[in-house]
Amino acid sequence: QVQLVESGGGLVQRGGSLRLSCAASGSSSNIVLMGWYRQAPGKQRELVASITSGGRTNYADSVKGRSTISRDNSKNTVYLQMNSLKPEDTAVYYCNAVRLERVTPVTYWGQGTQVTVSS
């Protein structure tokens, strides 16, 4: 089992910045992928950004150029730096981790952290 604990959400004005953190604990070895998803009211959960254990990153078009995902493998922690925030970035942000358990990828989720961007 992997436990994911997110932090860093909050209320910020348009154009502001936030840094989200997610620390993995428990059986945190063999985590091959970590990332952030978000879900706004009435909408489906969507990928924001992800990063592999090797450092390969992927971003949603909506945040590309405004956000940076990074990972500290020694701490099993992933970070999401978000800049130039917009009201449409308002959502609950969920940390995600994929761990290889034998050869099977197993997905874990954090509890979520609220990000609210005021206009």
C-alpha positions as a Markdown table, in Angstrom:
| # | Residue | x | y | z |
|---|---|---|---|---|
| 1 | Gln | 0.0 | 0.0 | 0.0 |
| 2 | Val | 1.1 | 3.5 | -0.8 |
| 3 | Gln | -0.1 | 6.6 | 1.1 |
| 4 | Leu | -0.1 | 9.9 | -0.7 |
| 5 | Val | -0.3 | 13.1 | 1.3 |
| 6 | Glu | -0.8 | 16.4 | -0.5 |
| 7 | Ser | -0.2 | 19.9 | 0.7 |
| 8 | Gly | 0.1 | 23.4 | -0.7 |
| 9 | Gly | -3.4 | 24.1 | -1.9 |
| 10 | Gly | -5.3 | 27.3 | -1.0 |
| 11 | Leu | -6.8 | 30.5 | -2.2 |
| 12 | Val | -4.9 | 32.7 | -4.6 |
| 13 | Gln | -5.7 | 35.6 | -6.9 |
| 14 | Arg | -5.6 | 35.5 | -10.6 |
| 15 | Gly | -2.0 | 35.6 | -11.9 |
| 16 | Gly | -0.7 | 34.2 | -8.6 |
| 17 | Ser | 1.3 | 31.1 | -8.0 |
| 18 | Leu | 1.0 | 27.9 | -5.9 |
| 19 | Arg | 3.3 | 25.0 | -5.2 |
| 20 | Leu | 1.7 | 21.7 | -4.5 |
| 21 | Ser | 3.6 | 18.8 | -2.9 |
| 22 | Cys | 2.7 | 15.2 | -2.6 |
| 23 | Ala | 4.7 | 12.8 | -0.4 |
| 24 | Ala | 4.4 | 9.0 | -0.9 |
| 25 | Ser | 4.9 | 6.7 | 2.1 |
| 26 | Gly | 4.4 | 3.1 | 2.9 |
| 27 | Ser | 5.4 | 0.7 | 0.1 |
| 28 | Ser | 6.8 | 3.5 | -1.9 |
| 29 | Ser | 9.5 | 1.6 | -3.8 |
| 30 | Asn | 8.9 | 0.8 | -7.5 |
| 31 | Ile | 6.8 | 3.9 | -8.1 |
| 32 | Val | 7.2 | 4.4 | -11.8 |
| 33 | Leu | 4.9 | 7.4 | -12.4 |
| 34 | Met | 3.6 | 10.2 | -10.3 |
| 35 | Gly | 1.3 | 13.0 | -11.3 |
| 36 | Trp | -1.4 | 15.5 | -10.6 |
| 37 | Tyr | -5.0 | 15.4 | -11.7 |
| 38 | Arg | -7.7 | 17.9 | -11.0 |
| 39 | Gln | -11.5 | 17.8 | -10.8 |
| 40 | Ala | -13.6 | 20.9 | -11.0 |
| 41 | Pro | -17.3 | 20.9 | -9.9 |
| 42 | Gly | -19.4 | 19.1 | -12.5 |
| 43 | Lys | -16.5 | 18.0 | -14.6 |
| 44 | Gln | -14.5 | 14.9 | -15.0 |
| 45 | Arg | -11.1 | 14.4 | -13.4 |
| 46 | Glu | -8.4 | 15.3 | -15.8 |
| 47 | Leu | -4.6 | 15.0 | -16.0 |
| 48 | Val | -2.7 | 18.1 | -15.2 |
| 49 | Ala | 0.9 | 16.8 | -15.3 |
| 50 | Ser | 2.9 | 13.6 | -14.7 |
| 51 | Ile | 6.5 | 12.6 | -14.4 |
| 52 | Thr | 8.1 | 9.2 | -14.6 |
| 53 | Ser | 10.8 | 7.9 | -12.3 |
| 54 | Gly | 13.3 | 8.8 | -15.1 |
| 55 | Gly | 12.1 | 12.4 | -15.2 |
| 56 | Arg | 10.0 | 12.3 | -18.4 |
| 57 | Thr | 7.2 | 14.8 | -18.1 |
| 58 | Asn | 3.8 | 15.3 | -19.6 |
| 59 | Tyr | 1.5 | 18.3 | -19.3 |
| 60 | Ala | -2.1 | 19.1 | -20.2 |
| 61 | Asp | -2.3 | 21.7 | -22.9 |
| 62 | Ser | -4.3 | 23.9 | -20.5 |
| 63 | Val | -1.3 | 24.3 | -18.1 |
| 64 | Lys | 1.6 | 23.9 | -20.5 |
| 65 | Gly | 4.0 | 26.8 | -20.1 |
| 66 | Arg | 2.5 | 27.8 | -16.8 |
| 67 | Ser | 3.2 | 24.7 | -14.7 |
| 68 | Thr | 6.3 | 22.7 | -13.8 |
| 69 | Ile | 6.2 | 19.2 | -12.3 |
| 70 | Ser | 9.3 | 17.8 | -10.6 |
| 71 | Arg | 10.1 | 14.9 | -8.5 |
| 72 | Asp | 12.6 | 14.1 | -5.7 |
| 73 | Asn | 13.0 | 10.3 | -5.9 |
| 74 | Ser | 15.0 | 10.2 | -2.7 |
| 75 | Lys | 12.0 | 11.6 | -0.8 |
| 76 | Asn | 9.3 | 10.0 | -3.0 |
| 77 | Thr | 7.8 | 13.4 | -3.4 |
| 78 | Val | 6.4 | 15.1 | -6.4 |
| 79 | Tyr | 5.9 | 18.9 | -6.8 |
| 80 | Leu | 3.7 | 21.0 | -9.0 |
| 81 | Gln | 4.6 | 24.6 | -9.4 |
| 82 | Met | 1.7 | 26.5 | -10.9 |
| 83 | Asn | 2.1 | 30.1 | -12.1 |
| 84 | Ser | -0.1 | 32.6 | -13.8 |
| 85 | Leu | -3.1 | 30.9 | -12.3 |
| 86 | Lys | -6.5 | 31.5 | -13.8 |
| 87 | Pro | -10.0 | 31.1 | -12.3 |
| 88 | Glu | -10.5 | 28.1 | -14.5 |
| 89 | Asp | -7.7 | 26.4 | -12.6 |
| 90 | Thr | -10.0 | 26.2 | -9.6 |
| 91 | Ala | -10.4 | 22.5 | -8.7 |
| 92 | Val | -9.6 | 19.8 | -6.3 |
| 93 | Tyr | -6.1 | 18.6 | -7.1 |
| 94 | Tyr | -5.3 | 14.9 | -6.6 |
| 95 | Cys | -1.9 | 13.3 | -6.4 |
| 96 | Asn | -1.5 | 10.1 | -8.3 |
| 97 | Ala | 1.1 | 7.4 | -8.1 |
| 98 | Val | 1.5 | 4.2 | -10.2 |
| 99 | Arg | 3.6 | 1.4 | -8.6 |
| 100 | Leu | 4.7 | -1.8 | -10.1 |
| 101 | Glu | 3.6 | -4.6 | -7.9 |
| 102 | Arg | 5.4 | -7.6 | -9.4 |
| 103 | Val | 4.5 | -6.8 | -13.1 |
| 104 | Thr | 1.1 | -5.2 | -12.4 |
| 105 | Pro | 0.7 | -1.4 | -12.3 |
| 106 | Val | -1.4 | -0.3 | -9.3 |
| 107 | Thr | -2.7 | 3.2 | -9.0 |
| 108 | Tyr | -3.0 | 5.1 | -5.8 |
| 109 | Trp | -4.7 | 8.4 | -5.1 |
| 110 | Gly | -4.3 | 11.1 | -2.5 |
| 111 | Gln | -7.2 | 12.7 | -0.7 |
| 112 | Gly | -7.0 | 15.9 | -2.7 |
| 113 | Thr | -6.2 | 19.5 | -2.0 |
| 114 | Gln | -8.4 | 22.5 | -3.0 |
| 115 | Val | -7.1 | 25.2 | -5.2 |
| 116 | Thr | -9.2 | 28.2 | -5.6 |
| 117 | Val | -8.3 | 31.1 | -7.9 |
| 118 | Ser | -10.2 | 34.3 | -7.5 |
| 119 | Ser | -10.8 | 36.7 | -10.2 |
